[in-house]
Amino acid sequence: MKKVILDVDTGIDDAFAILYAIESKQLDILGITGVNGNVPIDYVMNNTKKILKFMGNEDIKAYRGASRPLLTEPNHEFRVHGSDGIGNALDHVTVDDEESDVFAPDFMIEQANKHKGDITFIMVGPLTNLALALMKEPRLAEWVSEVVIMGGLVTKAGMGNKLPNSEFNIFADAEAAKIVFHSGLNVKLVGLDVTHKTFLTRERMEDLKGTKYYDFIVESSEVFRGFSKERYGVDGCALHDPLTIGVVLDPSIVTTENHFVEVETKSELNYGQTICDFRGIWNKEPNVEVCLDVNHEKFVDMFIDTLKQRKS
């Protein structure tokens, strides 16, 4: 099985990604690292531990990471993820305060060194933890097989979800993203270009009825679905973070191209924009494998079929 570290800022779609990654039974999850993002780091850690306990997978450890971006102020998305980050759907699950004393970036370095060339980082939150790890140990770029990132927007200007041209995860720490993109890591970018095509509609959620996850999926996504109905006219939630897991499990579900991608860190209008040089105007070597299209029907079926396996 592919060895992975999953880096999350556990809101609703992060929670779905954790469910999907574990229930796929195709990934050796060495640990889950938490980062400030959708919600503050305390919420991220609490939500992650609740998900793991709810699933019965408390053997997988969660590691606390960065509590703020490298340079900017923290930015959160309670309007999408609810007051606790997961729509209060696991209020009945209690977890203790016990955590590993290993800082998430140090855990990344330690595991990458231990599994040189045989580890994938799946990043579905801001890239602060990975940037901190790279600043401490630049050789990380040589040790990690691949970094698959949910973030950015390259083909649909004006269709961002934080600024017109910016996606939340990159916007939340653009300086960190810039470090990662220029590190020499083998980066695959799963952006809004493709994730917005993967809506789990309220209707499709009914396919999970009778499974362990039906109630959680429906209840946790209520706020998210309300936001989607208002913003996009769809009663559902885009599977941003689960698609990133799906790309690791089956790369054939997306169409990709290699290009040079830069991150804007200075403009008030475009902070966090991922600028892809499709025409090679800058004459720079490609640094990112960019996802441009997805077989969205196949992926949503994959996601549902995986979660349907768990009846109780």
C-alpha positions as CSV (number, residue, x, y, z in Angstrom):
1,M,0.0,0.0,0.0
2,K,1.1,3.5,-0.7
3,K,2.5,5.3,2.4
4,V,0.9,8.7,3.0
5,I,0.6,11.5,5.4
6,L,-2.7,13.4,5.2
7,D,-2.5,17.1,6.1
8,V,-5.9,18.6,7.0
9,D,-7.7,21.7,8.3
10,T,-10.7,19.6,9.3
11,G,-13.8,21.2,8.0
12,I,-16.5,19.2,6.4
13,D,-14.8,18.1,3.1
14,D,-11.7,17.3,5.1
15,A,-13.8,15.0,7.3
16,F,-15.2,13.3,4.1
17,A,-11.6,12.9,2.8
18,I,-10.5,11.2,6.0
19,L,-13.5,8.8,5.8
20,Y,-12.7,8.1,2.1
21,A,-8.9,7.6,2.7
22,I,-9.4,5.2,5.5
23,E,-12.3,3.3,4.1
24,S,-10.5,2.8,0.7
25,K,-8.2,0.4,2.5
26,Q,-5.6,1.2,-0.2
27,L,-3.5,3.7,1.8
28,D,-1.0,3.2,4.6
29,I,-1.8,6.3,6.6
30,L,1.3,7.0,8.7
31,G,-0.4,9.9,10.5
32,I,-2.7,12.9,10.0
33,T,-1.3,16.4,10.5
34,G,-3.5,19.3,11.4
35,V,-3.1,22.9,10.2
36,N,-4.9,26.2,10.9
37,G,-7.3,26.9,8.0
38,N,-11.1,26.3,7.7
39,V,-11.2,26.5,11.4
40,P,-8.6,27.3,14.2
41,I,-6.1,24.6,15.0
42,D,-7.8,23.6,18.3
43,Y,-11.0,22.9,16.3
44,V,-9.0,21.1,13.6
45,M,-7.4,18.7,16.2
46,N,-10.7,18.2,18.0
47,N,-12.6,17.4,14.8
48,T,-9.9,15.1,13.5
49,K,-9.8,13.1,16.7
50,K,-13.6,12.9,16.7
51,I,-13.7,11.6,13.1
52,L,-11.1,8.9,14.0
53,K,-13.0,7.9,17.1
54,F,-16.3,7.8,15.2
55,M,-14.7,5.6,12.6
56,G,-13.0,3.3,15.2
57,N,-9.6,4.2,13.9
58,E,-8.0,5.9,16.9
59,D,-4.8,3.9,16.1
60,I,-4.1,6.6,13.5
61,K,-2.4,9.5,15.3
62,A,-3.2,13.2,14.7
63,Y,-0.3,15.7,15.0
64,R,-0.8,19.3,15.8
65,G,0.8,21.7,13.3
66,A,0.9,25.5,12.6
67,S,-1.6,27.6,14.4
68,R,-1.3,30.5,12.0
69,P,0.0,31.4,8.5
70,L,3.7,32.3,8.0
71,L,3.1,36.0,7.6
72,T,-0.6,36.9,7.4
73,E,-3.4,36.8,9.9
74,P,-5.5,33.6,10.3
75,N,-8.5,33.3,8.0
76,H,-11.4,30.9,8.7
77,E,-14.6,29.7,6.9
78,F,-17.2,29.1,9.6
79,R,-19.9,30.2,7.1
80,V,-19.2,27.1,5.0
81,H,-18.3,24.6,7.7
82,G,-20.5,25.6,10.7
83,S,-19.7,26.8,14.1
84,D,-17.4,23.9,15.0
85,G,-16.2,23.1,11.4
86,I,-18.1,19.8,10.9
87,G,-21.7,21.1,11.2
88,N,-22.0,20.0,14.8
89,A,-22.7,16.5,13.5
90,L,-20.4,14.8,16.0
91,D,-21.4,16.6,19.2
92,H,-22.2,13.2,20.7
93,V,-18.5,12.1,20.3
94,T,-16.2,13.1,23.1
95,V,-12.4,13.1,22.9
96,D,-9.7,13.9,25.4
97,D,-6.9,16.5,25.1
98,E,-4.1,13.9,24.8
99,E,-1.9,14.6,21.7
100,S,1.5,13.7,20.5
101,D,4.2,16.2,21.5
102,V,5.7,15.9,18.0
103,F,5.1,19.0,15.9
104,A,3.5,18.2,12.5
105,P,6.3,19.6,10.3
106,D,8.8,17.5,12.3
107,F,6.6,14.4,11.9
108,M,6.7,15.1,8.1
109,I,10.4,15.3,8.1
110,E,10.9,12.2,10.2
111,Q,8.6,10.0,8.1
112,A,10.0,11.3,4.8
113,N,13.5,10.5,6.0
114,K,12.4,7.1,7.2
115,H,10.5,6.2,3.9
116,K,12.7,8.0,1.3
117,G,11.2,7.8,-2.1
118,D,8.2,5.9,-0.8
119,I,5.9,8.5,0.7
120,T,3.2,10.7,-0.6
121,F,1.9,13.9,1.1
122,I,-1.8,14.6,0.6
123,M,-2.4,18.3,1.4
124,V,-6.0,19.4,1.7
125,G,-5.5,22.6,3.8
126,P,-3.2,25.6,3.7
127,L,0.4,24.6,3.0
128,T,1.9,26.1,6.2
129,N,3.1,22.8,7.7
130,L,4.9,21.7,4.6
131,A,6.5,25.1,4.1
132,L,7.8,25.0,7.7
133,A,9.2,21.5,7.1
134,L,10.9,22.5,3.9
135,M,12.5,25.5,5.6
136,K,13.9,23.3,8.3
137,E,14.9,20.4,6.0
138,P,15.2,21.3,2.3
139,R,16.2,17.7,1.5
140,L,12.5,16.9,2.0
141,A,12.0,17.7,-1.6
142,E,14.3,14.7,-2.5
143,W,12.7,12.3,-0.1
144,V,9.0,12.7,-0.9
145,S,7.7,10.8,-3.9
146,E,4.8,13.1,-4.6
147,V,2.8,15.9,-3.0
148,V,-0.9,16.1,-4.1
149,I,-2.5,19.4,-3.2
150,M,-6.1,20.5,-3.1
151,G,-5.7,24.2,-3.9
152,G,-5.6,26.9,-6.5
153,L,-7.5,27.8,-9.7
154,V,-5.7,27.9,-13.0
155,T,-8.2,27.9,-15.9
156,K,-11.3,29.7,-14.7
157,A,-10.4,33.3,-13.8
158,G,-13.1,34.9,-11.7
159,M,-14.4,31.6,-10.3
160,G,-12.4,31.5,-7.1
161,N,-14.0,30.9,-3.7
162,K,-12.1,33.5,-1.6
163,L,-11.2,36.2,-4.0
164,P,-12.4,36.1,-7.6
165,N,-9.1,34.6,-8.8
166,S,-8.1,32.9,-5.5
167,E,-8.9,29.6,-3.8
168,F,-9.1,29.4,0.0
169,N,-6.3,27.0,0.8
170,I,-3.7,29.0,-1.2
171,F,-5.2,32.3,-0.1
172,A,-5.0,31.2,3.6
173,D,-1.1,31.1,3.3
174,A,0.1,32.2,-0.1
175,E,3.7,32.6,1.1
176,A,3.7,29.0,2.2
177,A,2.3,27.9,-1.1
178,K,5.1,29.8,-2.9
179,I,7.7,28.0,-0.9
180,V,6.2,24.6,-1.7
181,F,5.8,25.3,-5.4
182,H,9.4,26.4,-5.7
183,S,10.9,23.7,-3.5
184,G,11.6,21.1,-6.2
185,L,8.9,18.8,-4.8
186,N,6.9,16.7,-7.3
187,V,3.7,18.6,-7.0
188,K,0.2,17.7,-8.4
189,L,-2.4,20.5,-8.1
190,V,-6.0,19.5,-7.7
191,G,-7.8,22.9,-8.0
192,L,-11.2,24.3,-8.1
193,D,-11.1,23.8,-11.9
194,V,-11.9,20.1,-11.3
195,T,-13.2,19.9,-7.7
196,H,-16.2,22.1,-8.5
197,K,-17.3,19.5,-10.9
198,T,-17.6,16.8,-8.2
199,F,-20.7,17.8,-6.3
200,L,-22.2,15.3,-3.9
201,T,-25.8,16.3,-4.2
202,R,-28.4,15.7,-1.5
203,E,-30.1,13.2,-3.9
204,R,-26.9,11.1,-4.2
205,M,-26.5,11.1,-0.4
206,E,-29.5,8.8,-0.3
207,D,-27.3,6.1,-1.8
208,L,-25.6,5.9,1.6
209,K,-28.8,5.3,3.5
210,G,-28.4,2.3,5.8
211,T,-24.7,2.8,6.1
212,K,-22.6,4.0,9.0
213,Y,-22.0,7.3,7.3
214,Y,-25.4,8.4,6.1
215,D,-26.4,10.5,9.1
216,F,-23.0,12.1,9.4
217,I,-22.8,13.0,5.7
218,V,-26.3,14.5,5.7
219,E,-26.1,16.3,9.0
220,S,-22.5,17.7,8.7
221,S,-23.1,19.0,5.2
222,E,-26.3,21.0,6.0
223,V,-24.5,24.3,6.4
224,F,-22.2,23.6,3.4
225,R,-25.2,22.7,1.3
226,G,-26.9,25.9,2.3
227,F,-23.9,27.9,1.2
228,S,-23.8,25.9,-2.1
229,K,-27.5,26.5,-2.8
230,E,-27.0,30.3,-2.2
231,R,-23.8,30.6,-4.1
232,Y,-24.0,27.9,-6.9
233,G,-27.7,26.9,-7.0
234,V,-26.8,23.3,-6.1
235,D,-28.1,21.4,-3.0
236,G,-24.9,19.6,-2.4
237,C,-21.3,20.0,-1.5
238,A,-18.3,19.9,-3.8
239,L,-16.0,17.1,-2.9
240,H,-12.8,19.3,-2.9
241,D,-10.7,17.3,-0.5
242,P,-12.1,13.8,-1.2
243,L,-11.2,14.3,-4.9
244,T,-7.6,14.8,-3.9
245,I,-7.7,11.4,-2.2
246,G,-9.3,10.0,-5.3
247,V,-6.5,11.3,-7.5
248,V,-4.0,9.5,-5.3
249,L,-6.0,6.3,-5.5
250,D,-6.7,6.5,-9.2
251,P,-4.8,9.1,-11.1
252,S,-6.6,8.2,-14.3
253,I,-9.8,10.0,-13.2
254,V,-8.1,13.4,-14.0
255,T,-6.5,14.9,-17.1
256,T,-3.2,16.7,-16.3
257,E,-0.5,18.8,-17.9
258,N,2.9,20.0,-16.6
259,H,3.3,23.8,-16.4
260,F,5.1,26.5,-14.5
261,V,2.8,27.8,-11.7
262,E,3.5,30.9,-9.7
263,V,1.7,32.2,-6.6
264,E,0.7,35.9,-6.2
265,T,1.7,37.2,-2.7
266,K,1.6,41.0,-3.2
267,S,-1.6,42.0,-4.9
268,E,-4.6,43.0,-2.8
269,L,-6.9,42.0,-5.7
270,N,-5.2,38.7,-6.4
271,Y,-3.5,37.5,-3.2
272,G,-3.2,33.8,-3.4
273,Q,-3.9,33.4,-7.1
274,T,-2.2,30.5,-8.8
275,I,-0.9,31.8,-12.1
276,C,-0.3,29.0,-14.7
277,D,2.0,29.9,-17.6
278,F,0.2,27.7,-20.2
279,R,2.0,29.4,-23.1
280,G,5.5,29.4,-21.7
281,I,5.8,33.1,-21.7
282,W,8.2,33.1,-18.7
283,N,10.4,30.4,-20.3
284,K,10.6,28.5,-17.0
285,E,10.6,24.7,-16.4
286,P,7.3,23.2,-15.3
287,N,7.1,22.9,-11.5
288,V,3.5,21.6,-11.1
289,E,1.4,18.9,-12.7
290,V,-1.9,20.7,-13.0
291,C,-5.3,18.9,-13.1
292,L,-7.4,20.3,-15.9
293,D,-10.4,17.9,-16.1
294,V,-12.0,15.1,-14.1
295,N,-14.3,12.2,-14.8
296,H,-16.7,13.5,-12.2
297,E,-19.4,10.9,-12.5
298,K,-16.8,8.1,-12.0
299,F,-15.3,9.8,-9.0
300,V,-18.6,10.5,-7.2
301,D,-19.5,6.8,-7.8
302,M,-16.1,5.8,-6.4
303,F,-16.6,7.9,-3.3
304,I,-20.1,6.6,-2.6
305,D,-19.2,3.0,-3.3
306,T,-16.3,3.2,-0.9
307,L,-18.3,4.6,2.0
308,K,-21.2,2.2,1.3
309,Q,-19.0,-0.7,2.3
310,R,-19.3,0.3,6.0
311,K,-22.7,-0.8,7.3
312,S,-22.1,-0.1,11.0
